[in-house]
Amino acid sequence: MVLSSLIVVVGLVVISQIYFSYVEVRDLTNNCYDNGGLPNIVKSGLEIESFDCEID
């Protein structure tokens, strides 16, 4: 019982981290495109290592 609850909680935490990482990248790239730029993102796992919006 305790083990299965722990597995469910860990699964929910991992899924939420993946979702919020996706949302962060989506928002950054959309804002860059809206400003006429070209986004350049380097990710390591779920973390954004660097982000650059090249505007011509």
Biopython code that builds the backbone (N, CA, C, O; Angstrom):
import numpy as np
from Bio.PDB.StructureBuilder import StructureBuilder

atoms = [
    (1, "MET", "N", (0.830, -1.195, 0.000)),
    (1, "MET", "CA", (0.000, 0.000, 0.000)),
    (1, "MET", "C", (0.867, 1.249, 0.000)),
    (1, "MET", "O", (0.655, 2.148, -0.814)),
    (2, "VAL", "N", (1.844, 1.319, 0.904)),
    (2, "VAL", "CA", (2.707, 2.495, 0.996)),
    (2, "VAL", "C", (3.571, 2.612, -0.250)),
    (2, "VAL", "O", (3.758, 3.706, -0.783)),
    (3, "LEU", "N", (4.099, 1.478, -0.716)),
    (3, "LEU", "CA", (4.956, 1.486, -1.904)),
    (3, "LEU", "C", (4.195, 1.957, -3.139)),
    (3, "LEU", "O", (4.721, 2.743, -3.927)),
    (4, "SER", "N", (2.985, 1.492, -3.312)),
    (4, "SER", "CA", (2.202, 1.899, -4.485)),
    (4, "SER", "C", (1.849, 3.382, -4.408)),
    (4, "SER", "O", (1.834, 4.061, -5.435)),
    (5, "SER", "N", (1.567, 3.893, -3.218)),
    (5, "SER", "CA", (1.293, 5.326, -3.061)),
    (5, "SER", "C", (2.529, 6.149, -3.385)),
    (5, "SER", "O", (2.428, 7.203, -4.013)),
    (6, "LEU", "N", (3.689, 5.679, -2.963)),
    (6, "LEU", "CA", (4.941, 6.368, -3.243)),
    (6, "LEU", "C", (5.221, 6.389, -4.744)),
    (6, "LEU", "O", (5.670, 7.404, -5.277)),
    (7, "ILE", "N", (4.966, 5.305, -5.409)),
    (7, "ILE", "CA", (5.176, 5.234, -6.859)),
    (7, "ILE", "C", (4.253, 6.214, -7.577)),
    (7, "ILE", "O", (4.676, 6.884, -8.518)),
    (8, "VAL", "N", (3.014, 6.303, -7.148)),
    (8, "VAL", "CA", (2.061, 7.233, -7.753)),
    (8, "VAL", "C", (2.512, 8.676, -7.535)),
    (8, "VAL", "O", (2.461, 9.480, -8.466)),
    (9, "VAL", "N", (2.947, 9.015, -6.340)),
    (9, "VAL", "CA", (3.387, 10.373, -6.029)),
    (9, "VAL", "C", (4.619, 10.737, -6.857)),
    (9, "VAL", "O", (4.680, 11.826, -7.427)),
    (10, "VAL", "N", (5.589, 9.844, -6.928)),
    (10, "VAL", "CA", (6.794, 10.096, -7.723)),
    (10, "VAL", "C", (6.434, 10.251, -9.193)),
    (10, "VAL", "O", (6.982, 11.119, -9.873)),
    (11, "GLY", "N", (5.538, 9.440, -9.684)),
    (11, "GLY", "CA", (5.090, 9.552, -11.070)),
    (11, "GLY", "C", (4.444, 10.893, -11.354)),
    (11, "GLY", "O", (4.704, 11.502, -12.392)),
    (12, "LEU", "N", (3.605, 11.356, -10.443)),
    (12, "LEU", "CA", (2.961, 12.656, -10.614)),
    (12, "LEU", "C", (3.975, 13.793, -10.600)),
    (12, "LEU", "O", (3.842, 14.752, -11.360)),
    (13, "VAL", "N", (4.980, 13.694, -9.750)),
    (13, "VAL", "CA", (6.024, 14.728, -9.692)),
    (13, "VAL", "C", (6.799, 14.764, -11.011)),
    (13, "VAL", "O", (7.059, 15.840, -11.550)),
    (14, "VAL", "N", (7.161, 13.606, -11.521)),
    (14, "VAL", "CA", (7.911, 13.545, -12.781)),
    (14, "VAL", "C", (7.069, 14.095, -13.931)),
    (14, "VAL", "O", (7.566, 14.875, -14.744)),
    (15, "ILE", "N", (5.823, 13.703, -14.005)),
    (15, "ILE", "CA", (4.941, 14.184, -15.069)),
    (15, "ILE", "C", (4.764, 15.695, -14.983)),
    (15, "ILE", "O", (4.761, 16.369, -16.013)),
    (16, "SER", "N", (4.617, 16.239, -13.789)),
    (16, "SER", "CA", (4.453, 17.684, -13.655)),
    (16, "SER", "C", (5.730, 18.421, -14.050)),
    (16, "SER", "O", (5.655, 19.495, -14.645)),
    (17, "GLN", "N", (6.902, 17.867, -13.732)),
    (17, "GLN", "CA", (8.166, 18.485, -14.139)),
    (17, "GLN", "C", (8.284, 18.508, -15.662)),
    (17, "GLN", "O", (8.702, 19.515, -16.234)),
    (18, "ILE", "N", (7.925, 17.423, -16.312)),
    (18, "ILE", "CA", (7.973, 17.360, -17.774)),
    (18, "ILE", "C", (7.022, 18.385, -18.372)),
    (18, "ILE", "O", (7.380, 19.085, -19.319)),
    (19, "TYR", "N", (5.817, 18.479, -17.831)),
    (19, "TYR", "CA", (4.825, 19.425, -18.347)),
    (19, "TYR", "C", (5.304, 20.868, -18.189)),
    (19, "TYR", "O", (5.227, 21.645, -19.140)),
    (20, "PHE", "N", (5.799, 21.242, -17.001)),
    (20, "PHE", "CA", (6.219, 22.617, -16.783)),
    (20, "PHE", "C", (7.461, 22.964, -17.596)),
    (20, "PHE", "O", (7.633, 24.120, -17.984)),
    (21, "SER", "N", (8.318, 22.002, -17.860)),
    (21, "SER", "CA", (9.456, 22.225, -18.748)),
    (21, "SER", "C", (8.965, 22.518, -20.165)),
    (21, "SER", "O", (9.470, 23.423, -20.829)),
    (22, "TYR", "N", (7.998, 21.761, -20.612)),
    (22, "TYR", "CA", (7.399, 21.983, -21.936)),
    (22, "TYR", "C", (6.765, 23.365, -22.025)),
    (22, "TYR", "O", (6.957, 24.071, -23.016)),
    (23, "VAL", "N", (6.010, 23.760, -21.001)),
    (23, "VAL", "CA", (5.337, 25.054, -20.996)),
    (23, "VAL", "C", (6.357, 26.193, -21.020)),
    (23, "VAL", "O", (6.159, 27.190, -21.715)),
    (24, "GLU", "N", (7.436, 26.049, -20.270)),
    (24, "GLU", "CA", (8.468, 27.080, -20.237)),
    (24, "GLU", "C", (9.103, 27.256, -21.623)),
    (24, "GLU", "O", (9.274, 28.384, -22.086)),
    (25, "VAL", "N", (9.448, 26.161, -22.276)),
    (25, "VAL", "CA", (10.046, 26.232, -23.608)),
    (25, "VAL", "C", (9.044, 26.812, -24.603)),
    (25, "VAL", "O", (9.407, 27.649, -25.429)),
    (26, "ARG", "N", (7.811, 26.383, -24.532)),
    (26, "ARG", "CA", (6.773, 26.883, -25.448)),
    (26, "ARG", "C", (6.591, 28.385, -25.312)),
    (26, "ARG", "O", (6.509, 29.096, -26.314)),
    (27, "ASP", "N", (6.528, 28.875, -24.071)),
    (27, "ASP", "CA", (6.342, 30.306, -23.853)),
    (27, "ASP", "C", (7.540, 31.118, -24.335)),
    (27, "ASP", "O", (7.370, 32.175, -24.942)),
    (28, "LEU", "N", (8.749, 30.630, -24.067)),
    (28, "LEU", "CA", (9.950, 31.334, -24.523)),
    (28, "LEU", "C", (10.002, 31.403, -26.046)),
    (28, "LEU", "O", (10.275, 32.460, -26.615)),
    (29, "THR", "N", (9.741, 30.281, -26.699)),
    (29, "THR", "CA", (9.826, 30.274, -28.159)),
    (29, "THR", "C", (8.709, 31.100, -28.787)),
    (29, "THR", "O", (8.946, 31.808, -29.767)),
    (30, "ASN", "N", (7.497, 31.024, -28.243)),
    (30, "ASN", "CA", (6.397, 31.822, -28.786)),
    (30, "ASN", "C", (6.676, 33.311, -28.660)),
    (30, "ASN", "O", (6.413, 34.068, -29.594)),
    (31, "ASN", "N", (7.205, 33.744, -27.517)),
    (31, "ASN", "CA", (7.539, 35.159, -27.340)),
    (31, "ASN", "C", (8.634, 35.582, -28.311)),
    (31, "ASN", "O", (8.598, 36.692, -28.843)),
    (32, "CYS", "N", (9.596, 34.715, -28.541)),
    (32, "CYS", "CA", (10.673, 35.012, -29.476)),
    (32, "CYS", "C", (10.105, 35.157, -30.890)),
    (32, "CYS", "O", (10.424, 36.121, -31.586)),
    (33, "TYR", "N", (9.273, 34.215, -31.318)),
    (33, "TYR", "CA", (8.666, 34.287, -32.650)),
    (33, "TYR", "C", (7.790, 35.530, -32.782)),
    (33, "TYR", "O", (7.782, 36.169, -33.834)),
    (34, "ASP", "N", (7.055, 35.881, -31.728)),
    (34, "ASP", "CA", (6.194, 37.062, -31.760)),
    (34, "ASP", "C", (7.000, 38.341, -31.957)),
    (34, "ASP", "O", (6.495, 39.313, -32.520)),
    (35, "ASN", "N", (8.252, 38.347, -31.495)),
    (35, "ASN", "CA", (9.119, 39.512, -31.650)),
    (35, "ASN", "C", (9.943, 39.442, -32.931)),
    (35, "ASN", "O", (10.836, 40.265, -33.133)),
    (36, "GLY", "N", (9.657, 38.476, -33.796)),
    (36, "GLY", "CA", (10.336, 38.347, -35.073)),
    (36, "GLY", "C", (11.690, 37.675, -34.981)),
    (36, "GLY", "O", (12.526, 37.846, -35.868)),
    (37, "GLY", "N", (11.920, 36.920, -33.931)),
    (37, "GLY", "CA", (13.217, 36.285, -33.735)),
    (37, "GLY", "C", (13.210, 34.804, -34.036)),
    (37, "GLY", "O", (12.182, 34.208, -34.357)),
    (38, "LEU", "N", (14.395, 34.234, -33.922)),
    (38, "LEU", "CA", (14.577, 32.801, -34.107)),
    (38, "LEU", "C", (15.187, 32.233, -32.829)),
    (38, "LEU", "O", (16.332, 32.541, -32.499)),
    (39, "PRO", "N", (14.427, 31.405, -32.106)),
    (39, "PRO", "CA", (14.931, 30.901, -30.826)),
    (39, "PRO", "C", (16.004, 29.834, -30.984)),
    (39, "PRO", "O", (15.974, 29.029, -31.915)),
    (40, "ASN", "N", (16.939, 29.846, -30.066)),
    (40, "ASN", "CA", (17.980, 28.827, -29.994)),
    (40, "ASN", "C", (18.037, 28.362, -28.542)),
    (40, "ASN", "O", (18.433, 29.122, -27.658)),
    (41, "ILE", "N", (17.637, 27.105, -28.296)),
    (41, "ILE", "CA", (17.540, 26.578, -26.938)),
    (41, "ILE", "C", (18.462, 25.378, -26.792)),
    (41, "ILE", "O", (18.507, 24.501, -27.655)),
    (42, "VAL", "N", (19.200, 25.356, -25.680)),
    (42, "VAL", "CA", (20.008, 24.190, -25.326)),
    (42, "VAL", "C", (19.456, 23.662, -24.012)),
    (42, "VAL", "O", (19.417, 24.378, -23.011)),
    (43, "LYS", "N", (19.024, 22.387, -24.020)),
    (43, "LYS", "CA", (18.452, 21.769, -22.826)),
    (43, "LYS", "C", (19.319, 20.609, -22.372)),
    (43, "LYS", "O", (19.967, 19.933, -23.171)),
    (44, "SER", "N", (19.308, 20.404, -21.070)),
    (44, "SER", "CA", (19.950, 19.236, -20.479)),
    (44, "SER", "C", (18.921, 18.603, -19.555)),
    (44, "SER", "O", (18.649, 19.112, -18.468)),
    (45, "GLY", "N", (18.356, 17.497, -19.997)),
    (45, "GLY", "CA", (17.279, 16.892, -19.221)),
    (45, "GLY", "C", (16.058, 17.793, -19.270)),
    (45, "GLY", "O", (15.556, 18.110, -20.349)),
    (46, "LEU", "N", (15.584, 18.200, -18.115)),
    (46, "LEU", "CA", (14.425, 19.085, -18.045)),
    (46, "LEU", "C", (14.819, 20.543, -17.862)),
    (46, "LEU", "O", (13.951, 21.416, -17.834)),
    (47, "GLU", "N", (16.098, 20.819, -17.739)),
    (47, "GLU", "CA", (16.576, 22.174, -17.486)),
    (47, "GLU", "C", (17.017, 22.854, -18.779)),
    (47, "GLU", "O", (17.592, 22.217, -19.661)),
    (48, "ILE", "N", (16.742, 24.153, -18.881)),
    (48, "ILE", "CA", (17.215, 24.941, -20.001)),
    (48, "ILE", "C", (18.614, 25.441, -19.653)),
    (48, "ILE", "O", (18.790, 26.200, -18.701)),
    (49, "GLU", "N", (19.605, 25.012, -20.430)),
    (49, "GLU", "CA", (20.991, 25.433, -20.206)),
    (49, "GLU", "C", (21.196, 26.851, -20.726)),
    (49, "GLU", "O", (21.809, 27.680, -20.053)),
    (50, "SER", "N", (20.681, 27.128, -21.929)),
    (50, "SER", "CA", (20.788, 28.477, -22.475)),
    (50, "SER", "C", (19.640, 28.729, -23.438)),
    (50, "SER", "O", (19.088, 27.810, -24.043)),
    (51, "PHE", "N", (19.300, 30.004, -23.558)),
    (51, "PHE", "CA", (18.250, 30.425, -24.479)),
    (51, "PHE", "C", (18.691, 31.722, -25.121)),
    (51, "PHE", "O", (19.141, 32.646, -24.444)),
    (52, "ASP", "N", (18.558, 31.782, -26.441)),
    (52, "ASP", "CA", (18.921, 32.981, -27.178)),
    (52, "ASP", "C", (17.855, 33.220, -28.233)),
    (52, "ASP", "O", (17.429, 32.293, -28.921)),
    (53, "CYS", "N", (17.431, 34.457, -28.353)),
    (53, "CYS", "CA", (16.454, 34.836, -29.372)),
    (53, "CYS", "C", (17.163, 35.762, -30.354)),
    (53, "CYS", "O", (17.393, 36.936, -30.064)),
    (54, "GLU", "N", (17.505, 35.218, -31.517)),
    (54, "GLU", "CA", (18.215, 35.992, -32.532)),
    (54, "GLU", "C", (17.209, 36.783, -33.356)),
    (54, "GLU", "O", (16.426, 36.216, -34.118)),
    (55, "ILE", "N", (17.243, 38.104, -33.191)),
    (55, "ILE", "CA", (16.328, 38.987, -33.915)),
    (55, "ILE", "C", (17.109, 39.682, -35.022)),
    (55, "ILE", "O", (18.136, 40.316, -34.780)),
    (56, "ASP", "N", (16.592, 39.546, -36.254)),
    (56, "ASP", "CA", (17.269, 40.176, -37.405)),
    (56, "ASP", "C", (16.906, 41.628, -37.513)),
    (56, "ASP", "O", (17.378, 42.317, -38.417)),
]
sb = StructureBuilder()
sb.init_structure("model")
sb.init_model(0)
sb.init_chain("A")
sb.init_seg("    ")
for serial, (resi, resn, name, xyz) in enumerate(atoms, 1):
    if name == "N":
        sb.init_residue(resn, " ", resi, " ")
    sb.init_atom(name, np.array(xyz, "f"), 0.0, 1.0, " ", f" {name:<3s}", serial, name[0])
structure = sb.get_structure()
